[in-house]
Amino acid sequence: GSDMEHRGQGRASTSKGGGSGSGGTASGEAEEPANNVSFWERNRAGRRRLLAEDRGSGGGILRKLMRRECIGCKPSASANAIRTMCVDVFPSKSCVASKLPDLHVRGFTPDGRHLVCFSLNLRRLLVHRYQREGKKGPEHGAKATFDQFFRPVFDLEVCGEGEQLCKSFSACVHGGRFLLVASSAKCSPARGGDRSPAYERVAIHVVDLEHGVKTDEVVFEKDFVWLTQNQGISIHENVLSVLSVRNQEIRLFHVSAIGRLVKLRTIGDFVNEDDEDVLASMGAGDPTPQTGPFSAIQQRLLGHLVTRAVTPRGWDQELIKEFLFKYRELRRLEMVRAQLLGGDHLLIRFEAKDRGGDDFAGAA
């Protein structure tokens, strides 16, 4: 009975306090802990909640814009954060069965200013520019043609008779001012002891997109370079590397400010500039009648595998056995791809060529 009386008194006092002026003081005391929370603590809590909602629901373009303005991101992740905006941007209309000219479309340049195309005979370079809509809005219907969206900038004949441009290769340097394209002629299959097939002629062309002229070209005779999808050619800033699979050489060029290709060095039989002089001073060796001498890049690779077995206590017998066991496979490794990682580093892919055929088997 006493418990019921205490509960009733508690209810009465609560209802009475809520109706009188003293009840405001009681409610103020109840809200006092919330008022004592600083602004920065509440801001951090809101930031965590916003991040949790953004990650859980995927957000939208409005939430992503709010997150970009209010929260921001790390300097190293700013580019990835901006790319997430493209998920919510989609075309509002589609042009169905639009008429296209007779050409091969390669794609836009990295700055988005030019559309690179090739002619059907793969000898001419056609560059177009996108025509923006006027102030009145879109004037094109559902059956708009290619010419209504793009206007031609220039039409340049890059290579001569008997050559064809590689429609899956193009690269820009100097902020999109110069365009690199490649051409080849008459690929002959590998014969006898040849390492790979050979083109009669492989050429790298430099085209000035602002003036529509070819500024320079470099030609490789009786050579083979993987041109499709930029497999044998790599670019870092204004440095161009070309991997010759047939000659097992990496040729480095610098694209100057006027569009000229300046040869820097060649990595293959010799790595350093004075390697040829050092070998000449050592005198001629005694190569076996079946195999020739190793190239400098092969010696660097084999030497690295041997020195890896050296420990402070002596030689690691397991690594030495592994090296000797795989020596026959290691000596058949050839460069098939090279990628510039920076101004001072190259990533090289080696593959073991099959003894009986021309295909490559295995990788290192």
N, C-alpha and C positions, 0 to 999 in steps of 0.2 A: 504493500500500500504506500509506503514511504517513497519507493522508487517512482511510482506513478505520480505522486505529488510533486517530486522534484522535476520530472519531465514536463508536467503541466506548467510549473512556474517558469521553467526555461523557455517554453513556447510563448508564454504571456510576456515575459520580459523582452523577448526578441521582437514580437509584434509591436509592443509598446515603443521600443527604441526606434523601430523603423518609422513610426508615425510622428515622433516628436523631434525636436531640434537636437536633443542629445544623441539621437540615432545617427545623425550625420557624423558625429565624432567617432562613433563606433565603427561605422563603415569606413571612415578615413583611416582608422587604425588598421582595419583589415587590408586596405590597399597600400599601406605604407611600405611593405617589402618590395612591391612592384615599382614604386617611385624611387626607391633607393638604388635600383639597377641603373648603371650608367648608360649613357647613349652608345658608347662603343661596344658594350656587351650586347645590347639589343641589335646593333648593326651587324655584329658577327653572327648572331643567331639568325638574322634574316638572310645573311649571305649563305650560311650553311643550308637553310631551308630552300633558298632559290637554286642552289647548286644541286640539291637532292631532287627537286622537282624537274630540273632541266635534264638530269641524267636519267631519271625514271621514265618520264613521259616523252623524251625526245624534244620537247619544246616546240617552238615554231619560230617564224621569222621575227615576230614581235618580241618574244622572250629572248631570242638570241641577240637582238639589237639592244635590249635592256641590259642583258648580261655584259655586252661589250662596253656599254657606256658606264655602267655602275661598278662592275667588278673588275673587268679587264682580265688579262692573262699574262703569263710569263713572257719575257721578250723572246725566248727561244721557241715559243709555241704560238706566236702571233700569226704566222703564215697558215698553220693548220687550223687555227680558230676562224680565220677569214674564209678558208675553203669550205667549212661546214655551212656557210651561208648558201652555197650553191645547191644544197639538198632541197631547199624550199623554193628555189627559183626554177620554174618550168615554163615551157612555151604555152602561150594562150591560144594560138591558132596553128594549123598545119596546112601546108600547100600540098595537095594530093595530085599526083600525076603531072608534076610540073615538067616543062621541057628543058632539057639540059643541052648545052652545046657539045660538040664532038671533041672531048678532051678528057684527060685523066686528072682528077682532083687529088692533090697531095694533102693540103691542109693549110691552116692559117699559120702565119709566123708567130713567134712567142708574144710579140706586142699586140697582136690582133689587128694590125693595120692592113696586111696584105694577105690575099688568098693565092697560094702557089698551085699552079696547074701545069700539066705537060700536054703537048699535042699528041694525036693518035700515033704518029710515026715516031714519037719519042726523040725528036731532034730539036724541038723548039720549046722555050720556056714562056709560059703565059702567066702574067701576074694581074690580078684583079683587086679592086678595093670595094668594100661594102658601102652602099649608098644608104644613109640614114633617112628616116622618115621626116617629113616636113613638120612644121608647127601645127598644121591642121590635123595631124594624126595619120594613121596608115591609109594609103591610097591604093593598096594592092588587094585584089580579091583572092579568092581561094584558088584561082587558076593562074597565079602569077608565075612569070618565067624567070629564068636565071638572070637575064639581062636587066630586069627591073630592080633587082637587089644588088647586083655587082656591075661595076663599070670597068672596062679594061684599062690598065695602066700602061703596059708595054708588051710587045711580042718580040722575043729575041731568039734567034737561031744560035744555039750553043755549040752543037757538034756537027760535023760534016757527014758526008755520005759514008755508009757502012758502019756507023756508030749509033748507039742508042743510049738515051739517058735512063738511069735507074729510077723508076717511078716511086720506089719506096725509100729513097734516101734524099734528105735535104737537111741543112742545118744553118743556123744564123749565128753571126759573130758581130762584135762591136755594137751591141745593143739593137740588133735587127737591121743594121744598115747594109751589110753584105750577106749574101746567100751563097752557100756552098752546095753544089750539085755534082754528080759523078756520071761518067759515061764509060762504056766499054764496047769492044768490038771483037767478034769471032772467038768464042770460047772453045778451045780444043781440049779433048779429054787427056787425062794423064796416060803416059806411055812409058813402058820400061821401068826405069828407076826414078821417074819423076815423082816428086812428093805430092803434087796436086795438079789439077787442070790449069791451063794458062790462057789468058786473054792475049790477043795480038796487041791490044792497046788499052790501057786504063788511064783515065784522065780525071782530075779533080778541077772543077771550074769555080771561079769566084765571080759573082755577079753583083753589081752595085744596084740596089733596089731603088735608090733615089733618082738615079740618072738612066737606069735601064741599059747599062753597058756591061760587057765582060771585062774585068780588070786584069785577070791573070789566070793561068792554068798550069798544072804540073802533070807530066805524062810519065807513065811507067810502061816500058815496053816488055813484052813476053813475061807478064807477071800475073798473079792472081790475088785479088783482094775481095773479101766478103763485103759486098755493097748493100745487100738487102738488110733493112731494119738497122742500119748503122752498126753492123756486127764487126766490121774490120776497121772502122773509123771512129775515133773518139775526139771530143772537143772539150777543153776546159779553158774558160775565159777566151783568150785569143790564140791558144796553142792547139794545133791540130796534130794528131797522131794517126798514122796509116800503117796497118800491119800487113806485111807481105807474107802470105802463107807459103808461097813457092820458094822465096829466098830466105824465109825465117828472119826477117828484119823488121824493126819498128822504126819508122821514119818520122821525125818530129819537125814540124813547120810552125812558123809564127806568121799570123795574118796581120800585116801592118795596117796603119791608119788609112792608107790609100788603096788597100785591097790587094797588096802584093804578098805572095807566099815566099817567105824567107826560110831556107833550110837551116835548122839548128844543129841536129846531129842524127846519127843512125845507131841503133842498138841491135846487135845481132852477132856477127863474127867478132866484133870489137865492142866493148862497153865504154871504156874510157877513151879519150882522144889520143892518148899516147900508147895505147895497147899495141898498135901495129909496129911502132918503133921499138918497143920492148921485145916483141917476138922476133923482129928482124935482127936485133942485136944478139939474141940467144942462139941463132943459127938454125938451120933446117933440121927438123926432127926426122924420125923414121916411121912414117905412117904405114899401117898394114895395107896390103894390096886390096883388101875387101872393104875397108872402112876408111873414111877420111878423118881429119882431126875434129875434135869437138869445137863448137862455137863458144864464144865467151859467155853467152847467156846459159848454155848447157853446163859449162864448167862451174859457173856460179851456183847453179842449182845442185849439181852433184857434190860440189864442195861443201855446200850448206848441210846436206844430208850426212856427210861424213863427219864434219866438225860437231854436229849435234850429238854424236856419240861420245865426245870427249867430256869427261867429268873430272873434278878435282882429284879423285882417287885413281884415275886412269881411264881406260876405254870401257865403254858399256858394251859388253859382249852381245847382248840381245839386239841392240840397235845395229851393231856391225853385221850380225848374221842376217838381220832383216834387209840391210842395204845390199849385201852380196847376193841374197836370194832374189831380190827384185832388180838387180842391176841390168839384166837384159831388157826388162820392160822400161826401166828408167832411161836407158840410152835411146829409146825410140820415141821419147816424148817430144812433141813439137808444139810450138805456139799456134793457137787457133783464135785467140781473142785477147785484146789488150784494152784496158780502160784507164783513162787518166783520173786519178783520185785527187789530184792537186797539182801544184807547180813542181813538186819534187817526188811524187810517188806514182807508180804504175801498178795496176792489178793485172796480172798475166795469167791466162788459163792455158794449161798444157794438156794435151791429149795424146795417148799412145796410138800411133798409126798401125793399122792391121798389116801383118806381113804379106798376106796374099792378095790384098785388094787396096782400094783407094779410100775406103771408109775409115773413119777414126773410131777406135774402140777404147773405152776407159777414159778416165780423167784424173788429173792431179792438181 
